[in-house]
Amino acid sequence: MRSLIEGARGLAGRTLMAVILAALCASPGRAETVLRVAMTASDIPDYVGQPDQGMEGFRFVGFQLYEGLIAWDLSHSDRSPTLKGGLATAWHVDDTDKNKWIFDLRQGVKFHDGCSFNADAVIWNLERLTSDKVPQFNPVNYARARPRTSSIAKFEKIDDNTIVIYTKKPESLFPYNIPFILMISKCAYEKAGNDYKTYAAAPSGTGPYKFDKVAPGERLELLKNADYWDKARVPKQERLVLLPMPETTSRSAALLAGQVDFIEAPSPDMIPRLKAGGMNVITNPYPHTWDYVLNFQRGPFKDLRVRQAANYAVNRDEMVELLDGIAQPGYGLFLPTVKYYGHPIKYTFNVKKATELLKEANCYPCNITVAISTSGSGQMQPLPMNELVKAQLETAGFKVKFETMDWSSMVEIFAKGADKYPQYDAINYSLAVLDPLSGFIKHIASANRTPAGNNWGGYQNADIDSLAGEALATFDDAKQTEIITKMHEIIVADANRIFIAHDLNPRALSPKLQGFVQAQSYFQDLTPIIVK
């Protein structure tokens, strides 16, 4: 059986051929404008509710077809995105009951199939993602939404335009969950006989794009939703074509050949050639970290000295050099420019200190097994990057064994947690630190061990758990910032990860594209892009 790497390359080749055939079949005189995007994903993200493929699934499919009650404002490149109204125009916590969140729903919105969006639709969707007693329940969608819905106690309709969600305990950061709880059409699902496989033939959301057709493993085609409720975000193209292309050379070659218009994560050594070919290469800092997530249930990383040794062994400046400057050194989960960064200790490169710590921990040589992927959502250039980290760690006294797989397999490992995969001492899993809840607290609080959150390795620290409770119970922003900053300083001192790099989010665009605003976010708004 051929390896996963060979499978990924084979898929990339088939995808590229499909793109070429599509380009040949297209008529130059057609009036339809088409935006063709080469994703780093190894397959089409799931488009029937809650997407897979990590955050890339939300970026390209989830937030194009569907919406939550709250959305991200991605219209600026010079500041971090904030939350804004999505399918709700406003929300607030009840002054007398901090477990009670009230949402005022947007009126006049239609799903793509013509059904009305209202409170009944929201309740139906919340039931879909929280209860196995309803016909719309799907275990896959339930599992994917679980990190966002686990704190929900109950919900109810007040009237056609108002709903209430109750949390199990006060949770000041609860609104950060809401953009990821997507609304699908009850009408479309029931028309499909309450069957998700049938529904997949004509999925229906409220987003700026509508489903048109799919070629499994090759491409997903979406159409402009001309009736989209936010007139400022009606897409400037008629058609959006999404192509999984995990191999970085294939993506760059396809862009240079005019077979795609927009690519993710071009390899550093291709950037000069892309620029020489007239392509626009865009970068922007954003809250995203490329680290090793550690197993705290078993293995050598249970020992603080081993974790610290690994952090001292990493030469982050050498990693930035490998990437030709399209990354920043990573010394914590937050960027230094983020208000929660504080003054954590800094693991400056020190091989001698790393070796001393390993010997002190009686783990010299120190054998570790790390799961890595060939490509994927925000993984940048995972194979050469991981080879460099391996060389650096082994210089200090580690013995590193990689198990290489495609991104979908990595996402599954992350979703199920370290308990299910005791063979791995760490996984190389890039993370979008989108907000202090889903991007931070849910990765480090013991109450959020997967699958209830994103704490893959089962990290547990009594001080962190106490402060997490304080942060969630605090509705004063200044006090909350102080608490979260202290948490960040603690987890860096505790070497919660092997901190390595922050991505600069490179993309390359055809010169015929105009209007794209690269937000300081993992998510991007494709609707303003004009195809000349």
ZAGU-799500 format. One record per residue (C-alpha): x, y, z; residue number from 1; residue in three letters. Coordinates in steps of 0.2 Angstrom, whole numbers, plus 2048, in hexadecimal, padded with zeros to 3 digits. Layout:
BEGIN
<node <X, Y, Z>, NUM, "ALA">
...
This chain:
BEGIN
<node <800, 800, 800>, 1, "MET">
<node <807, 811, 7FB>, 2, "ARG">
<node <80C, 81D, 809>, 3, "SER">
<node <801, 82B, 80E>, 4, "LEU">
<node <80E, 837, 807>, 5, "ILE">
<node <80C, 82F, 7F6>, 6, "GLU">
<node <7FA, 830, 7F8>, 7, "GLY">
<node <7FA, 842, 7FB>, 8, "ALA">
<node <805, 845, 7EC>, 9, "ARG">
<node <7FA, 83B, 7E1>, 10, "GLY">
<node <7EB, 845, 7E6>, 11, "LEU">
<node <7F5, 855, 7E3>, 12, "ALA">
<node <7F9, 84E, 7D1>, 13, "GLY">
<node <7E7, 84A, 7CE>, 14, "ARG">
<node <7E1, 85A, 7D4>, 15, "THR">
<node <7ED, 864, 7C9>, 16, "LEU">
<node <7E7, 85A, 7BA>, 17, "MET">
<node <7D5, 85E, 7BE>, 18, "ALA">
<node <7DA, 870, 7BF>, 19, "VAL">
<node <7E2, 86F, 7AE>, 20, "ILE">
<node <7D3, 867, 7A6>, 21, "LEU">
<node <7C8, 873, 7AE>, 22, "ALA">
<node <7D2, 881, 7A7>, 23, "ALA">
<node <7D3, 87A, 796>, 24, "LEU">
<node <7C0, 878, 795>, 25, "CYS">
<node <7BD, 889, 79B>, 26, "ALA">
<node <7B8, 895, 78D>, 27, "SER">
<node <7C2, 8A5, 78D>, 28, "PRO">
<node <7B3, 8AF, 788>, 29, "GLY">
<node <7A8, 8AA, 797>, 30, "ARG">
<node <7A1, 8B8, 7A1>, 31, "ALA">
<node <7A2, 8AE, 7B1>, 32, "GLU">
<node <7B0, 8B3, 7BD>, 33, "THR">
<node <7B8, 8A5, 7C6>, 34, "VAL">
<node <7C4, 8A5, 7D5>, 35, "LEU">
<node <7CE, 895, 7D6>, 36, "ARG">
<node <7D6, 892, 7E7>, 37, "VAL">
<node <7E3, 885, 7EA>, 38, "ALA">
<node <7E2, 87F, 7FC>, 39, "MET">
<node <7EF, 876, 806>, 40, "THR">
<node <7E2, 869, 80B>, 41, "ALA">
<node <7E4, 858, 805>, 42, "SER">
<node <7D1, 856, 801>, 43, "ASP">
<node <7C1, 860, 7FF>, 44, "ILE">
<node <7BC, 866, 811>, 45, "PRO">
<node <7AB, 85F, 816>, 46, "ASP">
<node <79D, 86A, 810>, 47, "TYR">
<node <78D, 863, 819>, 48, "VAL">
<node <78E, 86C, 829>, 49, "GLY">
<node <79D, 86D, 835>, 50, "GLN">
<node <7AD, 86C, 829>, 51, "PRO">
<node <7BC, 861, 82C>, 52, "ASP">
<node <7CE, 865, 826>, 53, "GLN">
<node <7D1, 870, 836>, 54, "GLY">
<node <7CF, 882, 834>, 55, "MET">
<node <7D2, 882, 822>, 56, "GLU">
<node <7C1, 879, 820>, 57, "GLY">
<node <7B9, 888, 829>, 58, "PHE">
<node <7C3, 895, 81E>, 59, "ARG">
<node <7BF, 88E, 80D>, 60, "PHE">
<node <7AE, 884, 80F>, 61, "VAL">
<node <7A6, 887, 820>, 62, "GLY">
<node <7A6, 89A, 820>, 63, "PHE">
<node <7A2, 89B, 80E>, 64, "GLN">
<node <792, 890, 80E>, 65, "LEU">
<node <78D, 892, 81F>, 66, "TYR">
<node <78D, 89E, 82E>, 67, "GLU">
<node <78B, 89F, 840>, 68, "GLY">
<node <782, 8AC, 84B>, 69, "LEU">
<node <792, 8B6, 84D>, 70, "ILE">
<node <7A0, 8B8, 840>, 71, "ALA">
<node <7B2, 8BF, 83F>, 72, "TRP">
<node <7B5, 8D0, 837>, 73, "ASP">
<node <7C2, 8CC, 82A>, 74, "LEU">
<node <7C1, 8DD, 821>, 75, "SER">
<node <7D2, 8E4, 828>, 76, "HIS">
<node <7E4, 8DF, 826>, 77, "SER">
<node <7EB, 8EB, 833>, 78, "ASP">
<node <7E4, 8E4, 843>, 79, "ARG">
<node <7DD, 8D4, 84B>, 80, "SER">
<node <7CC, 8CF, 846>, 81, "PRO">
<node <7BD, 8D2, 852>, 82, "THR">
<node <7AD, 8C9, 853>, 83, "LEU">
<node <79E, 8D1, 84A>, 84, "LYS">
<node <78C, 8CD, 847>, 85, "GLY">
<node <789, 8BE, 83B>, 86, "GLY">
<node <777, 8B6, 83C>, 87, "LEU">
<node <775, 8BF, 84C>, 88, "ALA">
<node <775, 8D2, 84C>, 89, "THR">
<node <779, 8D3, 85F>, 90, "ALA">
<node <77C, 8C9, 86E>, 91, "TRP">
<node <77F, 8CB, 881>, 92, "HIS">
<node <780, 8C2, 891>, 93, "VAL">
<node <771, 8C5, 89D>, 94, "ASP">
<node <776, 8D1, 8AB>, 95, "ASP">
<node <76D, 8C6, 8B8>, 96, "THR">
<node <772, 8B5, 8B1>, 97, "ASP">
<node <784, 8B4, 8AA>, 98, "LYS">
<node <780, 8A2, 8A3>, 99, "ASN">
<node <773, 8AA, 898>, 100, "LYS">
<node <778, 8B1, 887>, 101, "TRP">
<node <76A, 8B9, 87C>, 102, "ILE">
<node <76C, 8BB, 869>, 103, "PHE">
<node <762, 8C6, 85E>, 104, "ASP">
<node <760, 8BE, 84D>, 105, "LEU">
<node <762, 8C6, 83C>, 106, "ARG">
<node <752, 8C8, 833>, 107, "GLN">
<node <74E, 8C5, 821>, 108, "GLY">
<node <75C, 8B8, 81E>, 109, "VAL">
<node <759, 8A9, 813>, 110, "LYS">
<node <762, 899, 811>, 111, "PHE">
<node <768, 895, 800>, 112, "HIS">
<node <759, 88A, 7FD>, 113, "ASP">
<node <74D, 898, 801>, 114, "GLY">
<node <748, 893, 812>, 115, "CYS">
<node <748, 8A0, 81F>, 116, "SER">
<node <755, 8A2, 82D>, 117, "PHE">
<node <74D, 8A5, 83E>, 118, "ASN">
<node <74D, 89F, 850>, 119, "ALA">
<node <746, 88E, 84C>, 120, "ASP">
<node <754, 88B, 840>, 121, "ALA">
<node <761, 890, 84D>, 122, "VAL">
<node <759, 884, 85A>, 123, "ILE">
<node <759, 876, 84D>, 124, "TRP">
<node <76B, 878, 849>, 125, "ASN">
<node <770, 879, 85C>, 126, "LEU">
<node <767, 869, 85F>, 127, "GLU">
<node <76F, 862, 84F>, 128, "ARG">
<node <780, 864, 858>, 129, "LEU">
<node <77C, 860, 86A>, 130, "THR">
<node <76F, 853, 86B>, 131, "SER">
<node <76F, 841, 864>, 132, "ASP">
<node <75C, 840, 867>, 133, "LYS">
<node <757, 84A, 857>, 134, "VAL">
<node <756, 844, 845>, 135, "PRO">
<node <762, 852, 83F>, 136, "GLN">
<node <770, 84B, 84B>, 137, "PHE">
<node <780, 846, 842>, 138, "ASN">
<node <78E, 83E, 84D>, 139, "PRO">
<node <79C, 846, 842>, 140, "VAL">
<node <795, 857, 842>, 141, "ASN">
<node <792, 855, 855>, 142, "TYR">
<node <7A4, 850, 858>, 143, "ALA">
<node <7AB, 85F, 84D>, 144, "ARG">
<node <7A0, 86B, 856>, 145, "ALA">
<node <7A3, 864, 868>, 146, "ARG">
<node <7B2, 870, 86D>, 147, "PRO">
<node <7A6, 87E, 869>, 148, "ARG">
<node <796, 877, 871>, 149, "THR">
<node <79C, 86E, 880>, 150, "SER">
<node <798, 87D, 88C>, 151, "SER">
<node <786, 87F, 886>, 152, "ILE">
<node <779, 879, 893>, 153, "ALA">
<node <769, 87D, 889>, 154, "LYS">
<node <761, 889, 87D>, 155, "PHE">
<node <750, 890, 879>, 156, "GLU">
<node <746, 89A, 86D>, 157, "LYS">
<node <73F, 8AB, 874>, 158, "ILE">
<node <737, 8B0, 864>, 159, "ASP">
<node <73A, 8AF, 852>, 160, "ASP">
<node <748, 8BB, 853>, 161, "ASN">
<node <750, 8B7, 864>, 162, "THR">
<node <758, 8A8, 86B>, 163, "ILE">
<node <761, 8A4, 87C>, 164, "VAL">
<node <770, 899, 87F>, 165, "ILE">
<node <774, 894, 891>, 166, "TYR">
<node <786, 88F, 895>, 167, "THR">
<node <789, 882, 8A3>, 168, "LYS">
<node <793, 88F, 8AD>, 169, "LYS">
<node <797, 8A2, 8AA>, 170, "PRO">
<node <7A2, 8A3, 89A>, 171, "GLU">
<node <7A7, 8B4, 895>, 172, "SER">
<node <7B0, 8AF, 886>, 173, "LEU">
<node <7A1, 8A4, 880>, 174, "PHE">
<node <79E, 8AF, 870>, 175, "PRO">
<node <7AE, 8A9, 868>, 176, "TYR">
<node <7A6, 898, 866>, 177, "ASN">
<node <798, 89E, 85C>, 178, "ILE">
<node <7A0, 8A1, 84B>, 179, "PRO">
<node <7A4, 88F, 84A>, 180, "PHE">
<node <792, 888, 84D>, 181, "ILE">
<node <78C, 888, 83B>, 182, "LEU">
<node <779, 88A, 836>, 183, "MET">
<node <773, 87E, 828>, 184, "ILE">
<node <762, 87E, 820>, 185, "SER">
<node <755, 873, 829>, 186, "LYS">
<node <74A, 873, 819>, 187, "CYS">
<node <759, 86C, 80F>, 188, "ALA">
<node <75D, 85F, 81B>, 189, "TYR">
<node <74B, 859, 81D>, 190, "GLU">
<node <749, 85A, 80A>, 191, "LYS">
<node <757, 84E, 80A>, 192, "ALA">
<node <74E, 842, 815>, 193, "GLY">
<node <758, 846, 824>, 194, "ASN">
<node <767, 83E, 81C>, 195, "ASP">
<node <778, 847, 81C>, 196, "TYR">
<node <77E, 83D, 80D>, 197, "LYS">
<node <76F, 843, 803>, 198, "THR">
<node <770, 855, 80A>, 199, "TYR">
<node <782, 855, 803>, 200, "ALA">
<node <77B, 856, 7F1>, 201, "ALA">
<node <773, 867, 7F5>, 202, "ALA">
<node <77A, 86E, 805>, 203, "PRO">
<node <772, 87F, 80A>, 204, "SER">
<node <778, 88D, 816>, 205, "GLY">
<node <777, 8A0, 816>, 206, "THR">
<node <789, 8A4, 812>, 207, "GLY">
<node <790, 8AF, 803>, 208, "PRO">
<node <792, 8A0, 7F8>, 209, "TYR">
<node <786, 892, 7F3>, 210, "LYS">
<node <78B, 880, 7EF>, 211, "PHE">
<node <78B, 87B, 7DD>, 212, "ASP">
<node <795, 86B, 7DA>, 213, "LYS">
<node <7A3, 860, 7E0>, 214, "VAL">
<node <7AF, 854, 7D8>, 215, "ALA">
<node <7B5, 84A, 7E7>, 216, "PRO">
<node <7C7, 84B, 7EB>, 217, "GLY">
<node <7C9, 858, 7DD>, 218, "GLU">
<node <7BF, 868, 7DF>, 219, "ARG">
<node <7B0, 871, 7E7>, 220, "LEU">
<node <7A7, 87E, 7DD>, 221, "GLU">
<node <79D, 88C, 7E6>, 222, "LEU">
<node <792, 899, 7DE>, 223, "LEU">
<node <790, 8AB, 7E3>, 224, "LYS">
<node <780, 8AE, 7EF>, 225, "ASN">
<node <779, 8BD, 7E6>, 226, "ALA">
<node <76C, 8BE, 7F3>, 227, "ASP">
<node <778, 8BE, 802>, 228, "TYR">
<node <771, 8C9, 810>, 229, "TRP">
<node <782, 8D3, 812>, 230, "ASP">
<node <782, 8DC, 802>, 231, "LYS">
<node <793, 8E3, 805>, 232, "ALA">
<node <79A, 8D1, 805>, 233, "ARG">
<node <791, 8CA, 7F6>, 234, "VAL">
<node <79F, 8C1, 7ED>, 235, "PRO">
<node <7A8, 8CB, 7DF>, 236, "LYS">
<node <7AA, 8BA, 7D5>, 237, "GLN">
<node <79C, 8AF, 7CE>, 238, "GLU">
<node <7A5, 89F, 7D2>, 239, "ARG">
<node <7B1, 899, 7E0>, 240, "LEU">
<node <7BB, 889, 7DC>, 241, "VAL">
<node <7C4, 880, 7EA>, 242, "LEU">
<node <7D2, 874, 7E6>, 243, "LEU">
<node <7DB, 869, 7F2>, 244, "PRO">
<node <7ED, 86A, 7EE>, 245, "MET">
<node <7F8, 865, 7FD>, 246, "PRO">
<node <809, 864, 7F3>, 247, "GLU">
<node <810, 876, 7F4>, 248, "THR">
<node <81A, 875, 7E3>, 249, "THR">
<node <80A, 870, 7DB>, 250, "SER">
<node <801, 87F, 7E2>, 251, "ARG">
<node <80E, 88B, 7DC>, 252, "SER">
<node <810, 883, 7CB>, 253, "ALA">
<node <7FD, 884, 7C8>, 254, "ALA">
<node <7FD, 896, 7CD>, 255, "LEU">
<node <80B, 89A, 7C1>, 256, "LEU">
<node <803, 891, 7B3>, 257, "ALA">
<node <7F3, 89A, 7B5>, 258, "GLY">
<node <7E9, 88B, 7BB>, 259, "GLN">
<node <7E4, 892, 7CC>, 260, "VAL">
<node <7E3, 8A4, 7D2>, 261, "ASP">
<node <7E6, 8A3, 7E5>, 262, "PHE">
<node <7F2, 897, 7EE>, 263, "ILE">
<node <7F5, 894, 801>, 264, "GLU">
<node <806, 892, 809>, 265, "ALA">
<node <812, 894, 7FA>, 266, "PRO">
<node <823, 88C, 7FE>, 267, "SER">
<node <830, 899, 802>, 268, "PRO">
<node <83C, 893, 7F4>, 269, "ASP">
<node <82E, 896, 7E8>, 270, "MET">
<node <82A, 8A8, 7ED>, 271, "ILE">
<node <838, 8B1, 7E3>, 272, "PRO">
<node <831, 8A7, 7D3>, 273, "ARG">
<node <81F, 8AB, 7D7>, 274, "LEU">
<node <824, 8BE, 7D9>, 275, "LYS">
<node <82E, 8BD, 7C9>, 276, "ALA">
<node <81E, 8B6, 7C0>, 277, "GLY">
<node <814, 8C5, 7C5>, 278, "GLY">
<node <80B, 8BD, 7D4>, 279, "MET">
<node <806, 8C7, 7E3>, 280, "ASN">
<node <80E, 8BE, 7F3>, 281, "VAL">
<node <805, 8C5, 803>, 282, "ILE">
<node <80A, 8C2, 815>, 283, "THR">
<node <803, 8C8, 825>, 284, "ASN">
<node <806, 8C4, 837>, 285, "PRO">
<node <7F7, 8BA, 83F>, 286, "TYR">
<node <7F4, 8B0, 84F>, 287, "PRO">
<node <7FA, 89F, 849>, 288, "HIS">
<node <807, 894, 851>, 289, "THR">
<node <811, 885, 849>, 290, "TRP">
<node <816, 87B, 858>, 291, "ASP">
<node <817, 869, 85F>, 292, "TYR">
<node <808, 865, 86A>, 293, "VAL">
<node <80E, 859, 878>, 294, "LEU">
<node <807, 84A, 880>, 295, "ASN">
<node <806, 84C, 893>, 296, "PHE">
<node <7FE, 83B, 896>, 297, "GLN">
<node <80D, 831, 893>, 298, "ARG">
<node <81F, 832, 88C>, 299, "GLY">
<node <82D, 83D, 88F>, 300, "PRO">
<node <824, 84D, 88D>, 301, "PHE">
<node <81C, 84B, 89E>, 302, "LYS">
<node <82C, 851, 8A5>, 303, "ASP">
<node <82E, 864, 8A5>, 304, "LEU">
<node <841, 862, 8A2>, 305, "ARG">
<node <83E, 859, 892>, 306, "VAL">
<node <831, 866, 88C>, 307, "ARG">
<node <83D, 874, 890>, 308, "GLN">
<node <84C, 86B, 888>, 309, "ALA">
<node <842, 869, 878>, 310, "ALA">
<node <83E, 87C, 878>, 311, "ASN">
<node <850, 881, 87B>, 312, "TYR">
<node <856, 875, 86D>, 313, "ALA">
<node <84B, 87E, 860>, 314, "VAL">
<node <854, 88B, 856>, 315, "ASN">
<node <846, 896, 850>, 316, "ARG">
<node <850, 8A2, 847>, 317, "ASP">
<node <856, 894, 83C>, 318, "GLU">
<node <844, 88F, 839>, 319, "MET">
<node <840, 8A0, 833>, 320, "VAL">
<node <84F, 8A0, 828>, 321, "GLU">
<node <849, 88F, 820>, 322, "LEU">
<node <839, 898, 81C>, 323, "LEU">
<node <841, 8A7, 814>, 324, "ASP">
<node <83A, 8B2, 821>, 325, "GLY">
<node <827, 8AE, 81F>, 326, "ILE">
<node <826, 8A9, 831>, 327, "ALA">
<node <82A, 8B0, 842>, 328, "GLN">
<node <833, 8A7, 851>, 329, "PRO">
<node <826, 8A0, 85D>, 330, "GLY">
<node <829, 8A2, 870>, 331, "TYR">
<node <817, 89F, 875>, 332, "GLY">
<node <806, 89D, 86F>, 333, "LEU">
<node <802, 8AF, 86D>, 334, "PHE">
<node <80C, 8BB, 862>, 335, "LEU">
<node <815, 8C8, 86C>, 336, "PRO">
<node <80A, 8D6, 865>, 337, "THR">
<node <7FA, 8CD, 86C>, 338, "VAL">
<node <7F4, 8D5, 87C>, 339, "LYS">
<node <7F5, 8C4, 885>, 340, "TYR">
<node <807, 8C1, 882>, 341, "TYR">
<node <80E, 8C8, 892>, 342, "GLY">
<node <820, 8C5, 897>, 343, "HIS">
<node <823, 8B2, 895>, 344, "PRO">
<node <834, 8AA, 897>, 345, "ILE">
<node <83D, 8A8, 886>, 346, "LYS">
<node <844, 898, 881>, 347, "TYR">
<node <853, 89E, 878>, 348, "THR">
<node <85D, 892, 86E>, 349, "PHE">
<node <869, 888, 879>, 350, "ASN">
<node <86E, 877, 874>, 351, "VAL">
<node <879, 875, 884>, 352, "LYS">
<node <86B, 879, 890>, 353, "LYS">
<node <85F, 86D, 886>, 354, "ALA">
<node <86C, 85F, 888>, 355, "THR">
<node <86E, 862, 89A>, 356, "GLU">
<node <85C, 862, 89D>, 357, "LEU">
<node <85A, 851, 894>, 358, "LEU">
<node <868, 849, 89E>, 359, "LYS">
<node <860, 850, 8AE>, 360, "GLU">
<node <850, 848, 8AA>, 361, "ALA">
<node <858, 837, 8A6>, 362, "ASN">
<node <852, 838, 894>, 363, "CYS">
<node <862, 838, 88A>, 364, "TYR">
<node <860, 834, 87C>, 365, "PRO">
<node <84E, 838, 87D>, 366, "CYS">
<node <843, 82E, 871>, 367, "ASN">
<node <833, 837, 86B>, 368, "ILE">
<node <826, 833, 85D>, 369, "THR">
<node <81E, 841, 854>, 370, "VAL">
<node <80F, 841, 848>, 371, "ALA">
<node <811, 84D, 83A>, 372, "ILE">
<node <808, 850, 82A>, 373, "SER">
<node <80C, 853, 818>, 374, "THR">
<node <802, 863, 816>, 375, "SER">
<node <7F3, 86A, 81D>, 376, "GLY">
<node <7EA, 879, 826>, 377, "SER">
<node <7F7, 886, 82A>, 378, "GLY">
<node <805, 879, 82B>, 379, "GLN">
<node <810, 884, 820>, 380, "MET">
<node <81E, 879, 819>, 381, "GLN">
<node <81D, 86A, 825>, 382, "PRO">
<node <829, 85E, 81E>, 383, "LEU">
<node <839, 869, 81D>, 384, "PRO">
<node <834, 872, 82D>, 385, "MET">
<node <832, 862, 836>, 386, "ASN">
<node <842, 85B, 830>, 387, "GLU">
<node <84B, 86B, 836>, 388, "LEU">
<node <843, 869, 847>, 389, "VAL">
<node <848, 857, 848>, 390, "LYS">
<node <85A, 85B, 844>, 391, "ALA">
<node <85A, 869, 852>, 392, "GLN">
<node <852, 85D, 85F>, 393, "LEU">
<node <85E, 84F, 85B>, 394, "GLU">
<node <86D, 85A, 85D>, 395, "THR">
<node <868, 85D, 86F>, 396, "ALA">
<node <865, 84A, 873>, 397, "GLY">
<node <854, 846, 86C>, 398, "PHE">
<node <851, 837, 861>, 399, "LYS">
<node <842, 83C, 856>, 400, "VAL">
<node <837, 830, 84C>, 401, "LYS">
<node <82A, 837, 840>, 402, "PHE">
<node <819, 82F, 83B>, 403, "GLU">
<node <814, 838, 82C>, 404, "THR">
<node <801, 839, 826>, 405, "MET">
<node <7F5, 844, 81D>, 406, "ASP">
<node <7ED, 853, 825>, 407, "TRP">
<node <7DC, 84B, 827>, 408, "SER">
<node <7E4, 83D, 831>, 409, "SER">
<node <7ED, 84A, 83C>, 410, "MET">
<node <7DC, 853, 83F>, 411, "VAL">
<node <7D4, 843, 844>, 412, "GLU">
<node <7E3, 83F, 851>, 413, "ILE">
<node <7E1, 851, 858>, 414, "PHE">
<node <7CE, 850, 859>, 415, "ALA">
<node <7CF, 83F, 863>, 416, "LYS">
<node <7DD, 844, 86F>, 417, "GLY">
<node <7ED, 83D, 875>, 418, "ALA">
<node <7E4, 82F, 87F>, 419, "ASP">
<node <7DF, 827, 86F>, 420, "LYS">
<node <7F0, 828, 868>, 421, "TYR">
<node <7FD, 824, 875>, 422, "PRO">
<node <80A, 820, 868>, 423, "GLN">
<node <80D, 832, 865>, 424, "TYR">
<node <817, 83D, 871>, 425, "ASP">
<node <813, 84C, 867>, 426, "ALA">
<node <80A, 852, 857>, 427, "ILE">
<node <80E, 860, 84C>, 428, "ASN">
<node <7FE, 869, 84B>, 429, "TYR">
<node <7FD, 87B, 846>, 430, "SER">
<node <7F0, 885, 850>, 431, "LEU">
<node <7E7, 895, 84D>, 432, "ALA">
<node <7E7, 89F, 85D>, 433, "VAL">
<node <7D7, 8A8, 857>, 434, "LEU">
<node <7D1, 8AE, 868>, 435, "ASP">
<node <7D4, 8AB, 87B>, 436, "PRO">
<node <7C7, 89E, 87C>, 437, "LEU">
<node <7C8, 891, 86D>, 438, "SER">
<node <7DA, 896, 869>, 439, "GLY">
<node <7E1, 896, 87B>, 440, "PHE">
<node <7D7, 890, 88A>, 441, "ILE">
<node <7CF, 881, 881>, 442, "LYS">
<node <7E1, 87B, 87D>, 443, "HIS">
<node <7E8, 87C, 88E>, 444, "ILE">
<node <7DA, 87A, 89B>, 445, "ALA">
<node <7D8, 868, 8A1>, 446, "SER">
<node <7C5, 86A, 8A0>, 447, "ALA">
<node <7C7, 86B, 88D>, 448, "ASN">
<node <7D0, 85B, 88A>, 449, "ARG">
<node <7CB, 854, 879>, 450, "THR">
<node <7BE, 851, 873>, 451, "PRO">
<node <7B6, 85E, 87E>, 452, "ALA">
<node <7C3, 86B, 879>, 453, "GLY">
<node <7D4, 86C, 871>, 454, "ASN">
<node <7DF, 867, 87F>, 455, "ASN">
<node <7E6, 858, 875>, 456, "TRP">
<node <7F4, 853, 880>, 457, "GLY">
<node <7EA, 853, 890>, 458, "GLY">
<node <7F4, 862, 898>, 459, "TYR">
<node <7F0, 865, 8AA>, 460, "GLN">
<node <7F6, 873, 8B5>, 461, "ASN">
<node <7EC, 878, 8C4>, 462, "ALA">
<node <7F0, 88B, 8C3>, 463, "ASP">
<node <7EB, 88B, 8B1>, 464, "ILE">
<node <7DA, 883, 8B5>, 465, "ASP">
<node <7D7, 88F, 8C3>, 466, "SER">
<node <7DB, 89E, 8B8>, 467, "LEU">
<node <7D1, 897, 8AA>, 468, "ALA">
<node <7C2, 897, 8B5>, 469, "GLY">
<node <7C5, 8A9, 8BA>, 470, "GLU">
<node <7C7, 8AF, 8A8>, 471, "ALA">
<node <7B7, 8A7, 8A3>, 472, "LEU">
<node <7AE, 8AE, 8B2>, 473, "ALA">
<node <7B5, 8C0, 8AF>, 474, "THR">
<node <7AB, 8CB, 8A4>, 475, "PHE">
<node <7B7, 8DA, 8A7>, 476, "ASP">
<node <7C3, 8DB, 898>, 477, "ASP">
<node <7D2, 8E2, 8A1>, 478, "ALA">
<node <7D1, 8D6, 8AF>, 479, "LYS">
<node <7CE, 8C8, 8A2>, 480, "GLN">
<node <7DE, 8CD, 898>, 481, "THR">
<node <7E8, 8CD, 8A8>, 482, "GLU">
<node <7E3, 8BB, 8AC>, 483, "ILE">
<node <7E5, 8B4, 89B>, 484, "ILE">
<node <7F7, 8BD, 89A>, 485, "THR">
<node <7FC, 8B4, 8AA>, 486, "LYS">
<node <7F6, 8A3, 8A3>, 487, "MET">
<node <801, 8A6, 893>, 488, "HIS">
<node <810, 8A9, 89E>, 489, "GLU">
<node <80D, 89A, 8A8>, 490, "ILE">
<node <80A, 88E, 899>, 491, "ILE">
<node <81A, 894, 891>, 492, "VAL">
<node <824, 891, 8A1>, 493, "ALA">
<node <81C, 880, 8A2>, 494, "ASP">
<node <822, 87D, 890>, 495, "ALA">
<node <810, 878, 88B>, 496, "ASN">
<node <816, 876, 879>, 497, "ARG">
<node <826, 876, 86F>, 498, "ILE">
<node <824, 887, 869>, 499, "PHE">
<node <82B, 889, 857>, 500, "ILE">
<node <824, 896, 84B>, 501, "ALA">
<node <816, 8A2, 847>, 502, "HIS">
<node <810, 8A2, 835>, 503, "ASP">
<node <810, 8B2, 82B>, 504, "LEU">
<node <801, 8AB, 821>, 505, "ASN">
<node <809, 8AC, 80F>, 506, "PRO">
<node <7FD, 8AB, 800>, 507, "ARG">
<node <801, 8AE, 7EE>, 508, "ALA">
<node <7F4, 8B6, 7E2>, 509, "LEU">
<node <7F3, 8B7, 7CF>, 510, "SER">
<node <7F5, 8C9, 7C9>, 511, "PRO">
<node <7E3, 8C9, 7C2>, 512, "LYS">
<node <7DC, 8C9, 7D4>, 513, "LEU">
<node <7D8, 8D9, 7DD>, 514, "GLN">
<node <7CF, 8DE, 7ED>, 515, "GLY">
<node <7D6, 8D0, 7F9>, 516, "PHE">
<node <7D9, 8D6, 80B>, 517, "VAL">
<node <7E4, 8CA, 815>, 518, "GLN">
<node <7DD, 8CB, 826>, 519, "ALA">
<node <7E8, 8C7, 835>, 520, "GLN">
<node <7DE, 8B7, 837>, 521, "SER">
<node <7DE, 8A5, 833>, 522, "TYR">
<node <7CE, 8A9, 82A>, 523, "PHE">
<node <7CD, 8B4, 81A>, 524, "GLN">
<node <7BF, 8BC, 811>, 525, "ASP">
<node <7BF, 8B7, 7FE>, 526, "LEU">
<node <7AF, 8C0, 7FA>, 527, "THR">
<node <7B8, 8D1, 7F5>, 528, "PRO">
<node <7C4, 8C9, 7E9>, 529, "ILE">
<node <7C1, 8D0, 7D7>, 530, "ILE">
<node <7C7, 8C4, 7C9>, 531, "VAL">
<node <7CC, 8CF, 7BA>, 532, "LYS">
